[in-house]
Amino acid sequence: QVQLVESGGGLVQAGGSLRLSCAASTSIFSLNAMGWYRQAPGKQRELVAAITSGGRTNYAASVKGRFTISRDNAKNTMYLQMNSLKPEDTAVYYCNARVAVFDYWGQGTQVTVSS
């Protein structure tokens, strides 16, 4: 089993920045892919950004150019740098790791962007 713990959420005004962290219980070299999802009340959970063990990244169109996903293998940690935040970014953000056919999830961290 892989345990994931998110941190870094909080309240920020529109245009501000936050950096989310996801600490994994295992070497992230063993993880095929990691990513960030978010879910707002009444909406479906959506993929925000993903990164493979080789460093390949992809982003949701709504965050492209504003968010950056990265991995620090030495720290077994994944990050999501969020800049130019908008009220529409308000959601619970979840860390995800994929290993073969298995998915693991963190507990979520709340991000609230005020207008």
Beta strands, then each sheet from edge to edge (+ up, - down):
strand 1: 4-7
strand 2: 10-13
strand 3: 18-24
strand 4: 33-39
strand 5: 46-52
strand 6: 57-59
strand 7: 67-72
strand 8: 77-82
strand 9: 91-99
strand 10: 102-105
strand 11: 109-114
sheet 1: 1+ 3- 8+ 7-
sheet 2: 2+ 11+ 9- 4+ 5- 6+
sheet 3: 2+ 11+ 9- 10+
end
